[in-house]
Structure formats: C-alpha cells, structure tokens
C-alpha cells in the first residue's frame, strides 16, 4: 500500500467515525435543536460532495455516502421533534392535573 492509499483510507475512516458519532448523538437525543441539525446536515452535505468523486470506483466510499445521505435525511426530519414535543406537552398536562387534584378538597373536607 502506498502513501496515497493510506491517506485515502485514513480519510474514509475519519468520515466514517464522524458519521457514526453523529448518528449516536442523534439516537441519544443530543441533537434536539433543529437549527443545530440543519447546520450538521450542511456539513454532511459538504463531506458528501468531497467523497462523491470516489463513489464509482470505491465501494467503501459508495457505502459511506449512502449512509451519510440517510443520516442527513434523518437529521432534517421533524417527525421525531414533533413526537418529543407532544410527549412533553402530555407530561406537563398530567403534572398540572396531579397538582390540581392535590389542591382540591376531599369528600369530607372543606375549604
């Protein structure tokens, strides 16, 4: 393996590690802000543009670009954010109900 192949392999490994780290952050909920998601997806787009010339000749690059595009699509999906927001609203409503129920006088009690 010559120096160019080693550098090329290192670059692919770097992008693979970065995409894996981003996917892990997405799964753990560390990317809650939609603005941050948009910025990250733009950076992924730039990386895909850098890798795209190698897609035809290298299956690793092709796989990496395909995974990056899927990650980008998932980042820009608002569905997960909407579901999370709805769950938070339901939790707030149930908390409010429990507070109100606690403050209501019981059957034999008076105000």
Gaussian input, Z-matrix of N, CA and C with variables (Angstrom, degrees):
# hf/3-21g

backbone

0 1
 N
 C     1     B1
 C     2     B2     1     A1
 N     3     B3     2     A2     1     D1
 C     4     B4     3     A3     2     D2
 C     5     B5     4     A4     3     D3
 N     6     B6     5     A5     4     D4
 C     7     B7     6     A6     5     D5
 C     8     B8     7     A7     6     D6
 N     9     B9     8     A8     7     D7
 C    10    B10     9     A9     8     D8
 C    11    B11    10    A10     9     D9
 N    12    B12    11    A11    10    D10
 C    13    B13    12    A12    11    D11
 C    14    B14    13    A13    12    D12
 N    15    B15    14    A14    13    D13
 C    16    B16    15    A15    14    D14
 C    17    B17    16    A16    15    D15
 N    18    B18    17    A17    16    D16
 C    19    B19    18    A18    17    D17
 C    20    B20    19    A19    18    D18
 N    21    B21    20    A20    19    D19
 C    22    B22    21    A21    20    D20
 C    23    B23    22    A22    21    D21
 N    24    B24    23    A23    22    D22
 C    25    B25    24    A24    23    D23
 C    26    B26    25    A25    24    D24
 N    27    B27    26    A26    25    D25
 C    28    B28    27    A27    26    D26
 C    29    B29    28    A28    27    D27
 N    30    B30    29    A29    28    D28
 C    31    B31    30    A30    29    D29
 C    32    B32    31    A31    30    D30
 N    33    B33    32    A32    31    D31
 C    34    B34    33    A33    32    D32
 C    35    B35    34    A34    33    D33
 N    36    B36    35    A35    34    D34
 C    37    B37    36    A36    35    D35
 C    38    B38    37    A37    36    D36
 N    39    B39    38    A38    37    D37
 C    40    B40    39    A39    38    D38
 C    41    B41    40    A40    39    D39
 N    42    B42    41    A41    40    D40
 C    43    B43    42    A42    41    D41
 C    44    B44    43    A43    42    D42
 N    45    B45    44    A44    43    D43
 C    46    B46    45    A45    44    D44
 C    47    B47    46    A46    45    D45
 N    48    B48    47    A47    46    D46
 C    49    B49    48    A48    47    D47
 C    50    B50    49    A49    48    D48
 N    51    B51    50    A50    49    D49
 C    52    B52    51    A51    50    D50
 C    53    B53    52    A52    51    D51
 N    54    B54    53    A53    52    D52
 C    55    B55    54    A54    53    D53
 C    56    B56    55    A55    54    D54
 N    57    B57    56    A56    55    D55
 C    58    B58    57    A57    56    D56
 C    59    B59    58    A58    57    D57
 N    60    B60    59    A59    58    D58
 C    61    B61    60    A60    59    D59
 C    62    B62    61    A61    60    D60
 N    63    B63    62    A62    61    D61
 C    64    B64    63    A63    62    D62
 C    65    B65    64    A64    63    D63
 N    66    B66    65    A65    64    D64
 C    67    B67    66    A66    65    D65
 C    68    B68    67    A67    66    D66
 N    69    B69    68    A68    67    D67
 C    70    B70    69    A69    68    D68
 C    71    B71    70    A70    69    D69
 N    72    B72    71    A71    70    D70
 C    73    B73    72    A72    71    D71
 C    74    B74    73    A73    72    D72
 N    75    B75    74    A74    73    D73
 C    76    B76    75    A75    74    D74
 C    77    B77    76    A76    75    D75
 N    78    B78    77    A77    76    D76
 C    79    B79    78    A78    77    D77
 C    80    B80    79    A79    78    D78
 N    81    B81    80    A80    79    D79
 C    82    B82    81    A81    80    D80
 C    83    B83    82    A82    81    D81
 N    84    B84    83    A83    82    D82
 C    85    B85    84    A84    83    D83
 C    86    B86    85    A85    84    D84
 N    87    B87    86    A86    85    D85
 C    88    B88    87    A87    86    D86
 C    89    B89    88    A88    87    D87
 N    90    B90    89    A89    88    D88
 C    91    B91    90    A90    89    D89
 C    92    B92    91    A91    90    D90
 N    93    B93    92    A92    91    D91
 C    94    B94    93    A93    92    D92
 C    95    B95    94    A94    93    D93
 N    96    B96    95    A95    94    D94
 C    97    B97    96    A96    95    D95
 C    98    B98    97    A97    96    D96
 N    99    B99    98    A98    97    D97
 C   100   B100    99    A99    98    D98
 C   101   B101   100   A100    99    D99
 N   102   B102   101   A101   100   D100
 C   103   B103   102   A102   101   D101
 C   104   B104   103   A103   102   D102
 N   105   B105   104   A104   103   D103
 C   106   B106   105   A105   104   D104
 C   107   B107   106   A106   105   D105
 N   108   B108   107   A107   106   D106
 C   109   B109   108   A108   107   D107
 C   110   B110   109   A109   108   D108
 N   111   B111   110   A110   109   D109
 C   112   B112   111   A111   110   D110
 C   113   B113   112   A112   111   D111
 N   114   B114   113   A113   112   D112
 C   115   B115   114   A114   113   D113
 C   116   B116   115   A115   114   D114
 N   117   B117   116   A116   115   D115
 C   118   B118   117   A117   116   D116
 C   119   B119   118   A118   117   D117
 N   120   B120   119   A119   118   D118
 C   121   B121   120   A120   119   D119
 C   122   B122   121   A121   120   D120
 N   123   B123   122   A122   121   D121
 C   124   B124   123   A123   122   D122
 C   125   B125   124   A124   123   D123
 N   126   B126   125   A125   124   D124
 C   127   B127   126   A126   125   D125
 C   128   B128   127   A127   126   D126
 N   129   B129   128   A128   127   D127
 C   130   B130   129   A129   128   D128
 C   131   B131   130   A130   129   D129
 N   132   B132   131   A131   130   D130
 C   133   B133   132   A132   131   D131
 C   134   B134   133   A133   132   D132
 N   135   B135   134   A134   133   D133
 C   136   B136   135   A135   134   D134
 C   137   B137   136   A136   135   D135
 N   138   B138   137   A137   136   D136
 C   139   B139   138   A138   137   D137
 C   140   B140   139   A139   138   D138
 N   141   B141   140   A140   139   D139
 C   142   B142   141   A141   140   D140
 C   143   B143   142   A142   141   D141
 N   144   B144   143   A143   142   D142
 C   145   B145   144   A144   143   D143
 C   146   B146   145   A145   144   D144
 N   147   B147   146   A146   145   D145
 C   148   B148   147   A147   146   D146
 C   149   B149   148   A148   147   D147
 N   150   B150   149   A149   148   D148
 C   151   B151   150   A150   149   D149
 C   152   B152   151   A151   150   D150
 N   153   B153   152   A152   151   D151
 C   154   B154   153   A153   152   D152
 C   155   B155   154   A154   153   D153
 N   156   B156   155   A155   154   D154
 C   157   B157   156   A156   155   D155
 C   158   B158   157   A157   156   D156
 N   159   B159   158   A158   157   D157
 C   160   B160   159   A159   158   D158
 C   161   B161   160   A160   159   D159
 N   162   B162   161   A161   160   D160
 C   163   B163   162   A162   161   D161
 C   164   B164   163   A163   162   D162
 N   165   B165   164   A164   163   D163
 C   166   B166   165   A165   164   D164
 C   167   B167   166   A166   165   D165
 N   168   B168   167   A167   166   D166
 C   169   B169   168   A168   167   D167
 C   170   B170   169   A169   168   D168
 N   171   B171   170   A170   169   D169
 C   172   B172   171   A171   170   D170
 C   173   B173   172   A172   171   D171
 N   174   B174   173   A173   172   D172
 C   175   B175   174   A174   173   D173
 C   176   B176   175   A175   174   D174
 N   177   B177   176   A176   175   D175
 C   178   B178   177   A177   176   D176
 C   179   B179   178   A178   177   D177
 N   180   B180   179   A179   178   D178
 C   181   B181   180   A180   179   D179
 C   182   B182   181   A181   180   D180
 N   183   B183   182   A182   181   D181
 C   184   B184   183   A183   182   D182
 C   185   B185   184   A184   183   D183
 N   186   B186   185   A185   184   D184
 C   187   B187   186   A186   185   D185
 C   188   B188   187   A187   186   D186
 N   189   B189   188   A188   187   D187
 C   190   B190   189   A189   188   D188
 C   191   B191   190   A190   189   D189
 N   192   B192   191   A191   190   D190
 C   193   B193   192   A192   191   D191
 C   194   B194   193   A193   192   D192
 N   195   B195   194   A194   193   D193
 C   196   B196   195   A195   194   D194
 C   197   B197   196   A196   195   D195
 N   198   B198   197   A197   196   D196
 C   199   B199   198   A198   197   D197
 C   200   B200   199   A199   198   D198
 N   201   B201   200   A200   199   D199
 C   202   B202   201   A201   200   D200
 C   203   B203   202   A202   201   D201
 N   204   B204   203   A203   202   D202
 C   205   B205   204   A204   203   D203
 C   206   B206   205   A205   204   D204
 N   207   B207   206   A206   205   D205
 C   208   B208   207   A207   206   D206
 C   209   B209   208   A208   207   D207
 N   210   B210   209   A209   208   D208
 C   211   B211   210   A210   209   D209
 C   212   B212   211   A211   210   D210
 N   213   B213   212   A212   211   D211
 C   214   B214   213   A213   212   D212
 C   215   B215   214   A214   213   D213
 N   216   B216   215   A215   214   D214
 C   217   B217   216   A216   215   D215
 C   218   B218   217   A217   216   D216
 N   219   B219   218   A218   217   D217
 C   220   B220   219   A219   218   D218
 C   221   B221   220   A220   219   D219
 N   222   B222   221   A221   220   D220
 C   223   B223   222   A222   221   D221
 C   224   B224   223   A223   222   D222
 N   225   B225   224   A224   223   D223
 C   226   B226   225   A225   224   D224
 C   227   B227   226   A226   225   D225
 N   228   B228   227   A227   226   D226
 C   229   B229   228   A228   227   D227
 C   230   B230   229   A229   228   D228
 N   231   B231   230   A230   229   D229
 C   232   B232   231   A231   230   D230
 C   233   B233   232   A232   231   D231
 N   234   B234   233   A233   232   D232
 C   235   B235   234   A234   233   D233
 C   236   B236   235   A235   234   D234
 N   237   B237   236   A236   235   D235
 C   238   B238   237   A237   236   D236
 C   239   B239   238   A238   237   D237
 N   240   B240   239   A239   238   D238
 C   241   B241   240   A240   239   D239
 C   242   B242   241   A241   240   D240
 N   243   B243   242   A242   241   D241
 C   244   B244   243   A243   242   D242
 C   245   B245   244   A244   243   D243
 N   246   B246   245   A245   244   D244
 C   247   B247   246   A246   245   D245
 C   248   B248   247   A247   246   D246
 N   249   B249   248   A248   247   D247
 C   250   B250   249   A249   248   D248
 C   251   B251   250   A250   249   D249
 N   252   B252   251   A251   250   D250
 C   253   B253   252   A252   251   D251
 C   254   B254   253   A253   252   D252
 N   255   B255   254   A254   253   D253
 C   256   B256   255   A255   254   D254
 C   257   B257   256   A256   255   D255
 N   258   B258   257   A257   256   D256
 C   259   B259   258   A258   257   D257
 C   260   B260   259   A259   258   D258
 N   261   B261   260   A260   259   D259
 C   262   B262   261   A261   260   D260
 C   263   B263   262   A262   261   D261
 N   264   B264   263   A263   262   D262
 C   265   B265   264   A264   263   D263
 C   266   B266   265   A265   264   D264
 N   267   B267   266   A266   265   D265
 C   268   B268   267   A267   266   D266
 C   269   B269   268   A268   267   D267
 N   270   B270   269   A269   268   D268
 C   271   B271   270   A270   269   D269
 C   272   B272   271   A271   270   D270
 N   273   B273   272   A272   271   D271
 C   274   B274   273   A273   272   D272
 C   275   B275   274   A274   273   D273
 N   276   B276   275   A275   274   D274
 C   277   B277   276   A276   275   D275
 C   278   B278   277   A277   276   D276
 N   279   B279   278   A278   277   D277
 C   280   B280   279   A279   278   D278
 C   281   B281   280   A280   279   D279
 N   282   B282   281   A281   280   D280
 C   283   B283   282   A282   281   D281
 C   284   B284   283   A283   282   D282
 N   285   B285   284   A284   283   D283
 C   286   B286   285   A285   284   D284
 C   287   B287   286   A286   285   D285
 N   288   B288   287   A287   286   D286
 C   289   B289   288   A288   287   D287
 C   290   B290   289   A289   288   D288
 N   291   B291   290   A290   289   D289
 C   292   B292   291   A291   290   D290
 C   293   B293   292   A292   291   D291
 N   294   B294   293   A293   292   D292
 C   295   B295   294   A294   293   D293
 C   296   B296   295   A295   294   D294
 N   297   B297   296   A296   295   D295
 C   298   B298   297   A297   296   D296
 C   299   B299   298   A298   297   D297
 N   300   B300   299   A299   298   D298
 C   301   B301   300   A300   299   D299
 C   302   B302   301   A301   300   D300
 N   303   B303   302   A302   301   D301
 C   304   B304   303   A303   302   D302
 C   305   B305   304   A304   303   D303
 N   306   B306   305   A305   304   D304
 C   307   B307   306   A306   305   D305
 C   308   B308   307   A307   306   D306
 N   309   B309   308   A308   307   D307
 C   310   B310   309   A309   308   D308
 C   311   B311   310   A310   309   D309
 N   312   B312   311   A311   310   D310
 C   313   B313   312   A312   311   D311
 C   314   B314   313   A313   312   D312
 N   315   B315   314   A314   313   D313
 C   316   B316   315   A315   314   D314
 C   317   B317   316   A316   315   D315
 N   318   B318   317   A317   316   D316
 C   319   B319   318   A318   317   D317
 C   320   B320   319   A319   318   D318
 N   321   B321   320   A320   319   D319
 C   322   B322   321   A321   320   D320
 C   323   B323   322   A322   321   D321
 N   324   B324   323   A323   322   D322
 C   325   B325   324   A324   323   D323
 C   326   B326   325   A325   324   D324
 N   327   B327   326   A326   325   D325
 C   328   B328   327   A327   326   D326
 C   329   B329   328   A328   327   D327
 N   330   B330   329   A329   328   D328
 C   331   B331   330   A330   329   D329
 C   332   B332   331   A331   330   D330

   B1=1.4442
   B2=1.5315
   B3=1.3075
   B4=1.4631
   B5=1.5288
   B6=1.3174
   B7=1.4650
   B8=1.5255
   B9=1.3326
   B10=1.4667
   B11=1.5209
   B12=1.3297
   B13=1.4625
   B14=1.5246
   B15=1.3177
   B16=1.4645
   B17=1.5264
   B18=1.3148
   B19=1.4661
   B20=1.5219
   B21=1.3200
   B22=1.4633
   B23=1.5279
   B24=1.3167
   B25=1.4597
   B26=1.5277
   B27=1.3178
   B28=1.4668
   B29=1.5250
   B30=1.3195
   B31=1.4692
   B32=1.5273
   B33=1.3214
   B34=1.4663
   B35=1.5285
   B36=1.3303
   B37=1.4672
   B38=1.5264
   B39=1.3210
   B40=1.4632
   B41=1.5280
   B42=1.3320
   B43=1.4608
   B44=1.5283
   B45=1.3180
   B46=1.4640
   B47=1.5274
   B48=1.3213
   B49=1.4665
   B50=1.5265
   B51=1.3188
   B52=1.4663
   B53=1.5303
   B54=1.3184
   B55=1.4619
   B56=1.5219
   B57=1.3325
   B58=1.4661
   B59=1.5290
   B60=1.3248
   B61=1.4645
   B62=1.5289
   B63=1.3205
   B64=1.4662
   B65=1.5200
   B66=1.3183
   B67=1.4617
   B68=1.5268
   B69=1.3134
   B70=1.4633
   B71=1.5278
   B72=1.3301
   B73=1.4686
   B74=1.5224
   B75=1.3157
   B76=1.4609
   B77=1.5233
   B78=1.3335
   B79=1.4664
   B80=1.5221
   B81=1.3306
   B82=1.4644
   B83=1.5173
   B84=1.3161
   B85=1.4601
   B86=1.5106
   B87=1.3187
   B88=1.4658
   B89=1.5258
   B90=1.3148
   B91=1.4712
   B92=1.5271
   B93=1.3259
   B94=1.4567
   B95=1.5191
   B96=1.2999
   B97=1.4546
   B98=1.5314
   B99=1.3266
   B100=1.4642
   B101=1.5251
   B102=1.3269
   B103=1.4580
   B104=1.5277
   B105=1.3224
   B106=1.4635
   B107=1.5271
   B108=1.3182
   B109=1.4674
   B110=1.5246
   B111=1.3223
   B112=1.4660
   B113=1.5229
   B114=1.3232
   B115=1.4650
   B116=1.5265
   B117=1.3179
   B118=1.4670
   B119=1.5217
   B120=1.3287
   B121=1.4658
   B122=1.5267
   B123=1.3207
   B124=1.4724
   B125=1.5206
   B126=1.3268
   B127=1.4693
   B128=1.5270
   B129=1.3156
   B130=1.4653
   B131=1.5191
   B132=1.3243
   B133=1.4605
   B134=1.5191
   B135=1.3335
   B136=1.4651
   B137=1.5262
   B138=1.3235
   B139=1.4666
   B140=1.5248
   B141=1.3265
   B142=1.4686
   B143=1.5215
   B144=1.3216
   B145=1.4676
   B146=1.5203
   B147=1.3223
   B148=1.4631
   B149=1.5306
   B150=1.3254
   B151=1.4672
   B152=1.5246
   B153=1.3182
   B154=1.4654
   B155=1.5296
   B156=1.3290
   B157=1.4723
   B158=1.5345
   B159=1.3151
   B160=1.4635
   B161=1.5262
   B162=1.3205
   B163=1.4598
   B164=1.5233
   B165=1.3008
   B166=1.4753
   B167=1.5169
   B168=1.3189
   B169=1.4624
   B170=1.5253
   B171=1.3226
   B172=1.4581
   B173=1.5290
   B174=1.3239
   B175=1.4662
   B176=1.5354
   B177=1.3313
   B178=1.4693
   B179=1.5217
   B180=1.3118
   B181=1.4647
   B182=1.5269
   B183=1.3129
   B184=1.4644
   B185=1.5295
   B186=1.3229
   B187=1.4641
   B188=1.5370
   B189=1.3091
   B190=1.4576
   B191=1.5271
   B192=1.3174
   B193=1.4671
   B194=1.5251
   B195=1.3174
   B196=1.4693
   B197=1.5340
   B198=1.3275
   B199=1.4666
   B200=1.5280
   B201=1.3215
   B202=1.4651
   B203=1.5262
   B204=1.3119
   B205=1.4674
   B206=1.5274
   B207=1.3270
   B208=1.4666
   B209=1.5302
   B210=1.3200
   B211=1.4614
   B212=1.5262
   B213=1.3061
   B214=1.4684
   B215=1.5282
   B216=1.3089
   B217=1.4624
   B218=1.5309
   B219=1.3248
   B220=1.4602
   B221=1.5342
   B222=1.3170
   B223=1.4674
   B224=1.5213
   B225=1.3137
   B226=1.4600
   B227=1.5220
   B228=1.3197
   B229=1.4529
   B230=1.5276
   B231=1.3076
   B232=1.4607
   B233=1.5231
   B234=1.2915
   B235=1.4621
   B236=1.5282
   B237=1.3123
   B238=1.4608
   B239=1.5276
   B240=1.3216
   B241=1.4639
   B242=1.5237
   B243=1.3264
   B244=1.4578
   B245=1.5229
   B246=1.3232
   B247=1.4629
   B248=1.5238
   B249=1.3133
   B250=1.4605
   B251=1.5224
   B252=1.3218
   B253=1.4592
   B254=1.5276
   B255=1.3299
   B256=1.4606
   B257=1.5250
   B258=1.3281
   B259=1.4609
   B260=1.5259
   B261=1.3188
   B262=1.4594
   B263=1.5237
   B264=1.3295
   B265=1.4553
   B266=1.5237
   B267=1.3356
   B268=1.4647
   B269=1.5227
   B270=1.3267
   B271=1.4629
   B272=1.5219
   B273=1.3158
   B274=1.4622
   B275=1.5242
   B276=1.3373
   B277=1.4550
   B278=1.5245
   B279=1.3244
   B280=1.4647
   B281=1.5258
   B282=1.3195
   B283=1.4581
   B284=1.5231
   B285=1.3130
   B286=1.4615
   B287=1.5238
   B288=1.3300
   B289=1.4695
   B290=1.5239
   B291=1.3151
   B292=1.4659
   B293=1.5264
   B294=1.3237
   B295=1.4668
   B296=1.5242
   B297=1.3192
   B298=1.4667
   B299=1.5172
   B300=1.3326
   B301=1.4643
   B302=1.5257
   B303=1.3001
   B304=1.4564
   B305=1.5325
   B306=1.3271
   B307=1.4619
   B308=1.5242
   B309=1.3407
   B310=1.4614
   B311=1.5253
   B312=1.3377
   B313=1.4694
   B314=1.5243
   B315=1.3003
   B316=1.4604
   B317=1.5128
   B318=1.3348
   B319=1.4604
   B320=1.5246
   B321=1.3097
   B322=1.4578
   B323=1.5114
   B324=1.3135
   B325=1.4585
   B326=1.5244
   B327=1.3120
   B328=1.4648
   B329=1.5132
   B330=1.3106
   B331=1.4626
   B332=1.4505
   A1=107.78
   A2=115.98
   A3=118.67
   A4=110.82
   A5=116.12
   A6=121.20
   A7=112.32
   A8=117.22
   A9=120.27
   A10=111.46
   A11=116.26
   A12=119.71
   A13=111.12
   A14=116.25
   A15=120.13
   A16=110.92
   A17=116.68
   A18=120.56
   A19=110.22
   A20=116.48
   A21=121.54
   A22=109.98
   A23=116.55
   A24=121.11
   A25=110.93
   A26=116.79
   A27=120.55
   A28=111.55
   A29=116.41
   A30=120.66
   A31=110.37
   A32=116.86
   A33=119.90
   A34=110.95
   A35=116.50
   A36=120.08
   A37=111.42
   A38=116.30
   A39=120.48
   A40=110.65
   A41=116.61
   A42=119.65
   A43=111.31
   A44=117.09
   A45=120.31
   A46=110.59
   A47=116.92
   A48=120.73
   A49=111.12
   A50=116.86
   A51=120.63
   A52=111.21
   A53=116.51
   A54=119.95
   A55=110.82
   A56=117.32
   A57=120.49
   A58=111.01
   A59=116.58
   A60=120.43
   A61=111.04
   A62=116.68
   A63=120.10
   A64=111.35
   A65=116.11
   A66=119.79
   A67=110.62
   A68=116.93
   A69=121.25
   A70=110.68
   A71=116.87
   A72=120.33
   A73=111.11
   A74=116.19
   A75=120.27
   A76=110.66
   A77=116.35
   A78=120.40
   A79=112.51
   A80=117.00
   A81=120.28
   A82=112.85
   A83=116.99
   A84=120.58
   A85=114.03
   A86=117.10
   A87=120.44
   A88=112.28
   A89=117.47
   A90=121.38
   A91=109.34
   A92=116.41
   A93=120.42
   A94=113.21
   A95=116.83
   A96=121.06
   A97=109.54
   A98=116.03
   A99=119.55
   A100=111.40
   A101=117.01
   A102=120.09
   A103=110.83
   A104=115.37
   A105=120.03
   A106=110.72
   A107=116.20
   A108=120.27
   A109=111.33
   A110=116.31
   A111=120.25
   A112=110.22
   A113=116.80
   A114=120.20
   A115=111.50
   A116=116.46
   A117=120.50
   A118=110.30
   A119=117.19
   A120=119.47
   A121=111.12
   A122=117.45
   A123=119.81
   A124=110.89
   A125=116.06
   A126=119.99
   A127=110.39
   A128=116.74
   A129=120.17
   A130=109.57
   A131=117.21
   A132=120.87
   A133=112.33
   A134=116.02
   A135=119.46
   A136=110.96
   A137=116.47
   A138=120.41
   A139=110.69
   A140=116.42
   A141=120.41
   A142=110.04
   A143=117.43
   A144=120.33
   A145=111.58
   A146=116.74
   A147=119.96
   A148=112.00
   A149=115.97
   A150=120.23
   A151=113.46
   A152=117.75
   A153=120.79
   A154=115.49
   A155=121.19
   A156=118.21
   A157=113.80
   A158=117.06
   A159=120.81
   A160=113.21
   A161=116.66
   A162=121.00
   A163=112.37
   A164=117.38
   A165=120.23
   A166=112.67
   A167=116.32
   A168=118.84
   A169=114.02
   A170=118.26
   A171=119.88
   A172=111.21
   A173=117.06
   A174=119.50
   A175=113.02
   A176=117.04
   A177=119.59
   A178=110.96
   A179=116.50
   A180=120.78
   A181=110.31
   A182=116.81
   A183=121.39
   A184=110.10
   A185=116.39
   A186=121.64
   A187=110.68
   A188=115.77
   A189=121.37
   A190=111.29
   A191=116.70
   A192=120.94
   A193=110.53
   A194=116.91
   A195=120.56
   A196=110.42
   A197=116.54
   A198=120.20
   A199=111.67
   A200=116.37
   A201=120.37
   A202=110.97
   A203=116.96
   A204=120.17
   A205=110.85
   A206=117.09
   A207=120.68
   A208=110.67
   A209=116.73
   A210=121.25
   A211=110.73
   A212=115.90
   A213=121.00
   A214=110.72
   A215=116.08
   A216=120.71
   A217=110.59
   A218=116.01
   A219=120.42
   A220=111.44
   A221=116.20
   A222=120.19
   A223=111.71
   A224=116.88
   A225=120.85
   A226=113.16
   A227=116.89
   A228=120.98
   A229=109.37
   A230=116.50
   A231=120.21
   A232=111.56
   A233=116.75
   A234=121.06
   A235=111.41
   A236=116.37
   A237=120.97
   A238=111.22
   A239=116.30
   A240=120.11
   A241=111.39
   A242=116.45
   A243=120.39
   A244=110.99
   A245=117.17
   A246=121.15
   A247=109.91
   A248=116.61
   A249=120.69
   A250=110.65
   A251=116.76
   A252=120.94
   A253=110.67
   A254=117.06
   A255=120.48
   A256=110.84
   A257=117.35
   A258=120.81
   A259=111.07
   A260=116.78
   A261=120.16
   A262=110.95
   A263=117.10
   A264=120.48
   A265=110.62
   A266=116.89
   A267=120.30
   A268=110.86
   A269=117.00
   A270=120.17
   A271=110.82
   A272=117.14
   A273=120.74
   A274=110.94
   A275=116.58
   A276=120.25
   A277=110.98
   A278=117.04
   A279=119.25
   A280=111.02
   A281=117.52
   A282=120.90
   A283=110.40
   A284=116.77
   A285=121.36
   A286=110.57
   A287=116.97
   A288=120.75
   A289=111.21
   A290=116.73
   A291=119.47
   A292=111.02
   A293=117.71
   A294=120.72
   A295=110.12
   A296=116.67
   A297=121.11
   A298=110.15
   A299=117.28
   A300=121.10
   A301=110.75
   A302=117.10
   A303=121.15
   A304=110.58
   A305=117.03
   A306=121.01
   A307=112.85
   A308=118.09
   A309=120.66
   A310=109.20
   A311=116.28
   A312=117.69
   A313=110.18
   A314=115.69
   A315=121.20
   A316=111.08
   A317=117.65
   A318=123.08
   A319=111.15
   A320=118.93
   A321=121.30
   A322=113.41
   A323=118.15
   A324=120.86
   A325=110.80
   A326=115.81
   A327=121.19
   A328=109.41
   A329=114.68
   A330=119.94
   A331=110.81
   D1=127.27
   D2=179.44
   D3=-87.51
   D4=178.24
   D5=-175.70
   D6=-63.26
   D7=-37.68
   D8=179.96
   D9=-64.09
   D10=-41.42
   D11=178.34
   D12=-65.11
   D13=-39.02
   D14=179.02
   D15=-65.24
   D16=-42.73
   D17=178.45
   D18=-65.39
   D19=-42.93
   D20=178.98
   D21=-60.27
   D22=-44.33
   D23=178.82
   D24=-64.49
   D25=-40.57
   D26=177.80
   D27=-62.89
   D28=-39.84
   D29=179.03
   D30=-64.60
   D31=-44.88
   D32=178.13
   D33=-62.71
   D34=-41.90
   D35=178.16
   D36=-63.28
   D37=-38.71
   D38=178.37
   D39=-61.87
   D40=-50.26
   D41=-179.74
   D42=-63.12
   D43=-39.50
   D44=178.57
   D45=-61.73
   D46=-43.33
   D47=179.46
   D48=-65.13
   D49=-41.22
   D50=179.50
   D51=-64.88
   D52=-43.54
   D53=179.45
   D54=-65.82
   D55=-38.74
   D56=177.20
   D57=-63.96
   D58=-41.08
   D59=178.79
   D60=-64.55
   D61=-40.52
   D62=177.95
   D63=-65.55
   D64=-40.70
   D65=178.57
   D66=-63.53
   D67=-39.39
   D68=178.06
   D69=-65.29
   D70=-42.30
   D71=176.82
   D72=-61.82
   D73=-37.68
   D74=179.51
   D75=-67.06
   D76=-42.80
   D77=-179.16
   D78=-67.06
   D79=-34.64
   D80=-179.00
   D81=-82.67
   D82=-5.99
   D83=178.08
   D84=85.92
   D85=17.41
   D86=-179.12
   D87=-76.92
   D88=-13.20
   D89=179.30
   D90=-109.31
   D91=69.23
   D92=-178.11
   D93=-85.05
   D94=-29.04
   D95=-177.53
   D96=-78.23
   D97=124.13
   D98=-176.96
   D99=-66.28
   D100=-33.26
   D101=178.28
   D102=-61.05
   D103=-42.87
   D104=178.27
   D105=-64.13
   D106=-37.92
   D107=177.98
   D108=-62.34
   D109=-40.82
   D110=179.51
   D111=-64.76
   D112=-43.86
   D113=178.83
   D114=-62.59
   D115=-42.25
   D116=178.93
   D117=-65.07
   D118=-40.29
   D119=179.74
   D120=-66.18
   D121=-32.77
   D122=175.63
   D123=-65.84
   D124=-41.30
   D125=177.77
   D126=-63.73
   D127=-38.58
   D128=176.56
   D129=-63.58
   D130=-40.94
   D131=177.21
   D132=-59.91
   D133=-40.03
   D134=176.93
   D135=-64.70
   D136=-40.87
   D137=178.75
   D138=-64.86
   D139=-40.19
   D140=178.32
   D141=-63.06
   D142=-39.83
   D143=177.46
   D144=-62.30
   D145=-36.87
   D146=177.87
   D147=-69.62
   D148=-33.85
   D149=-177.29
   D150=-86.58
   D151=-20.55
   D152=-172.57
   D153=-58.78
   D154=-32.47
   D155=177.91
   D156=-63.76
   D157=-20.17
   D158=-176.28
   D159=-96.89
   D160=-1.06
   D161=-174.78
   D162=-64.15
   D163=-39.68
   D164=-177.14
   D165=-68.80
   D166=-34.75
   D167=-173.13
   D168=-96.15
   D169=-16.77
   D170=-175.12
   D171=-129.60
   D172=118.87
   D173=179.45
   D174=-64.33
   D175=-31.25
   D176=177.74
   D177=-63.96
   D178=-43.42
   D179=178.46
   D180=-65.66
   D181=-38.76
   D182=178.89
   D183=-62.37
   D184=-45.97
   D185=179.31
   D186=-63.80
   D187=-41.79
   D188=-179.76
   D189=-63.85
   D190=-43.74
   D191=178.90
   D192=-65.85
   D193=-40.65
   D194=179.19
   D195=-62.40
   D196=-44.45
   D197=178.28
   D198=-65.79
   D199=-38.01
   D200=178.96
   D201=-65.07
   D202=-40.15
   D203=178.03
   D204=-64.52
   D205=-40.05
   D206=177.80
   D207=-65.35
   D208=-40.86
   D209=177.98
   D210=-63.93
   D211=-41.43
   D212=178.47
   D213=-62.05
   D214=-42.56
   D215=178.94
   D216=-64.07
   D217=-41.48
   D218=179.30
   D219=-66.86
   D220=-37.19
   D221=177.90
   D222=-63.23
   D223=-38.19
   D224=-176.76
   D225=-85.12
   D226=-2.99
   D227=178.14
   D228=-74.86
   D229=127.73
   D230=179.83
   D231=-93.58
   D232=-3.62
   D233=-177.13
   D234=-58.30
   D235=-48.11
   D236=-179.04
   D237=-62.12
   D238=-40.44
   D239=178.92
   D240=-65.06
   D241=-39.24
   D242=179.73
   D243=-66.58
   D244=-42.57
   D245=179.04
   D246=-62.53
   D247=-43.97
   D248=179.61
   D249=-62.51
   D250=-41.48
   D251=179.32
   D252=-64.50
   D253=-40.82
   D254=178.55
   D255=-63.95
   D256=-41.05
   D257=178.15
   D258=-63.29
   D259=-39.92
   D260=178.15
   D261=-64.56
   D262=-38.93
   D263=178.65
   D264=-65.15
   D265=-41.15
   D266=178.51
   D267=-64.74
   D268=-39.99
   D269=177.54
   D270=-63.26
   D271=-41.29
   D272=179.03
   D273=-64.90
   D274=-39.81
   D275=179.02
   D276=-65.05
   D277=-43.40
   D278=-179.91
   D279=-67.43
   D280=-35.33
   D281=176.19
   D282=-64.89
   D283=-43.12
   D284=178.16
   D285=-62.51
   D286=-42.72
   D287=177.96
   D288=-60.36
   D289=-44.32
   D290=-178.58
   D291=-65.64
   D292=-35.94
   D293=177.22
   D294=-66.18
   D295=-42.98
   D296=179.70
   D297=-65.11
   D298=-43.07
   D299=179.55
   D300=-62.60
   D301=-37.90
   D302=-179.25
   D303=-67.97
   D304=-33.99
   D305=-178.22
   D306=-81.32
   D307=-19.64
   D308=179.22
   D309=-69.75
   D310=139.86
   D311=176.58
   D312=-71.51
   D313=148.88
   D314=-179.99
   D315=-73.72
   D316=-174.07
   D317=-176.25
   D318=-64.97
   D319=-44.59
   D320=-177.24
   D321=-94.06
   D322=1.00
   D323=-176.43
   D324=-96.80
   D325=158.85
   D326=175.65
   D327=-120.65
   D328=164.79
   D329=177.93
   D330=-72.99

